[in-house]
Amino acid sequence: MPEEQPVLSVVRGTPDDVELAALAAVVSAVAAARARAGAPAHRPHWSRPRALLRTGISHGPGAWHASGLPG
């Protein structure tokens, strides 16, 4: 049987067993709530490639104003 990788790892500090259990409970509860809701993993708007693209600027009244607004 292949060795399993840990889901959480402590990078700094020395948490005791109670602190690690609390962290695991919170992470597990959040993951279960998202799974029940069917919500996809959160992805911030700025990390979406489409957010980096700008839409075309229309012609006509107010176009000069729209040219300075974010995409």
N, C-alpha and C positions, 0 to 999 in steps of 0.2 A: 504494500500500500504506500503510495507516495506521501511524502511529508507535507502537511498542510501549512500554508503561510498564515501568520497571525492577521486578524482583521484590524486590530488596534495595536499600536506600539507606543511605548513611552519614550519620548525624545529627550525630555528634560525633567528633572525632579525625581522624587522617589515616592510615588503614591502608595498608600497601603491598600489592602484587599477591599476595604469598604469603599474607598474612593474609586477604584477600578470597577467595582460592581455597579456603583451609581452611574458612572460614565457609560458602561455597557448597557444598562437599563434605559438610559435616555436615548442613546443611539438606536437601540432596538425598537423603542416605542415610536420614534420619528419615522423609521423605515417602515414599520407596520402600518402607521397611519397613512403614509403616502401610498402604500400598496393597496390599502382598502379604498382609498379615494380614487385610485387609478391615475393619480397625478404623475406626470413625468418629472424627472429630476429637474430641479431649478437651474436655469441657465440665465445669467444676467444679460440684459439687453445689449450691453456694449460688447459682449463676446460673440454675438451673432454676426456672421460675415455679411448678411444682408443689411445690417445696420450701418455698415461702412459705406455702402453704395448710396449715392444721392439720386433722387428722382429728377426727372426733367423739369425745367422751369417753363411754365406756361406763358404765353404772350397775352398782352392786353392790360387793362387797368389793374394796377396793384402788382404787376409782375416785378417791378423794381424792388418792392418791399419783400416779396416772397423770395427773391434771390439771396437775401441776407439771412433767411431763416434756416435753421438746421433741417436736413433732409427729412 
